[in-house]
């Protein structure tokens, strides 16, 4: 799918040099992958501390049963 985008040329050139990739296409694809990965990681991190634990749960009792 061919797409015409208006991309900041200075930003793209800096990304090319920083990423060490040979083509603009590879650079943009890598940038998109990293963007998605960071957003997903941020979503996962936002879940920390949101789990409600059962105060009656005794993991030590379960270990004793397995002996």
C-alpha positions in Angstrom: 0.0 0.0 0.0 1.7 3.2 -1.2 1.2 6.1 1.1 2.3 9.7 0.7 3.1 11.3 4.1 4.6 14.7 5.0 7.4 13.8 7.3 9.8 16.2 8.9 13.0 15.6 6.8 15.4 16.7 9.6 13.7 14.3 12.0 13.9 11.5 9.5 17.6 12.1 8.7 18.4 12.2 12.4 16.5 8.9 12.9 18.4 7.4 9.9 21.7 8.3 11.5 20.8 7.3 15.0 19.3 4.0 14.0 22.0 3.1 11.6 19.5 1.7 9.1 20.0 2.1 5.3 16.6 3.2 4.1 13.9 5.6 5.2 11.3 2.8 5.0 13.2 0.6 7.4 13.7 3.6 9.7 10.0 4.5 9.8 9.0 0.8 10.2 11.4 0.4 13.2 10.2 3.7 14.7 6.6 2.5 14.5 7.4 -0.9 16.0 9.2 0.8 18.9 6.3 3.3 19.4 3.8 0.5 19.6 6.1 -1.5 22.0 6.5 1.4 24.3 2.8 2.2 24.4 2.0 -1.5 25.2 4.6 -1.5 27.9 3.1 1.6 29.4 -0.3 0.0 29.4 1.1 -3.0 31.2 2.9 -0.9 33.8 -0.3 1.0 34.6 -1.8 -2.3 35.8 0.8 -2.7 38.6 -0.8 -2.2 42.0 -4.3 -2.7 40.7 -4.6 -6.4 41.8 -6.9 -7.1 44.7 -5.5 -9.9 46.8 -7.6 -12.4 48.8 -6.6 -11.8 52.4 -7.6 -15.4 53.3 -5.2 -17.0 50.8 -2.4 -18.9 52.5 0.3 -19.8 50.0 2.4 -21.4 52.8 -0.5 -23.9 53.5 -0.5 -24.9 49.8 3.3 -25.5 50.0 2.9 -27.7 53.1 0.3 -29.8 51.3 2.7 -30.4 48.3 5.5 -31.9 50.5 
